[in-house]
């Protein structure tokens, strides 16, 4: 299998959605009594945070790539 870049935004999004799914599963089995208006904002906030992390990661990688290209052109 080929190696690929680590993408922390996608990891965070997956963990947030997995957590929301587990919380809904616990609620459905009767193990926890969670109102929907707590889980939905948590999932949306986590996805927004994942998007922010993804944008920062992209900006850092683009800046590094530009610096490497500038130094190799000299």
C-alpha positions in Angstrom: 0.0 0.0 0.0 1.3 3.4 -0.9 2.0 5.9 1.9 -0.1 9.0 2.0 -0.1 12.3 3.9 -1.4 12.5 7.4 -4.6 14.5 7.3 -5.6 15.6 10.9 -8.8 17.3 9.8 -10.2 14.0 8.5 -9.1 12.2 11.6 -10.8 14.7 13.8 -14.0 14.6 11.7 -14.1 10.8 11.9 -13.6 10.8 15.7 -16.3 13.3 16.2 -18.8 11.4 14.1 -17.8 8.1 15.7 -18.4 9.7 19.2 -21.8 11.0 18.1 -22.8 7.6 16.8 -21.7 5.9 20.0 -23.7 8.4 22.0 -26.8 7.8 19.9 -26.3 4.0 20.2 -26.0 4.3 24.0 -29.2 6.4 24.0 -31.0 3.8 21.8 -30.1 0.9 24.1 -31.2 2.8 27.2 -27.7 3.1 28.7 -27.7 6.9 28.6 -30.5 9.5 28.3 -29.1 12.2 26.0 -31.3 14.9 24.5 -30.8 15.3 20.7 -30.0 19.0 21.2 -26.7 18.1 22.9 -25.4 15.6 20.4 -26.2 17.6 17.2 -24.3 20.8 18.3 -21.4 18.7 19.4 -21.2 17.0 16.0 -21.6 20.3 14.2 -19.0 22.0 16.3 -16.6 19.1 15.8 -17.0 19.2 12.1 -16.4 22.9 12.1 -13.2 22.4 14.1 -12.2 19.6 11.7 -12.6 22.0 8.8 -10.5 24.6 10.6 -7.8 22.1 11.3 -7.9 21.0 7.6 -7.5 24.6 6.4 -4.6 25.3 8.7 -2.9 22.0 7.7 -3.3 23.0 4.0 -1.9 26.4 4.6 1.1 25.1 6.5 1.9 22.5 3.8 1.4 25.1 1.0 3.8 27.5 2.8 6.4 24.8 3.2 6.1 23.8 -0.5 6.5 27.4 -1.6 9.6 27.9 0.6 11.2 24.7 -0.8 10.4 25.8 -4.4 11.9 29.3 -3.8 15.1 27.9 -2.4 15.5 25.4 -5.2 15.1 28.1 -7.9 18.0 30.1 -6.6 
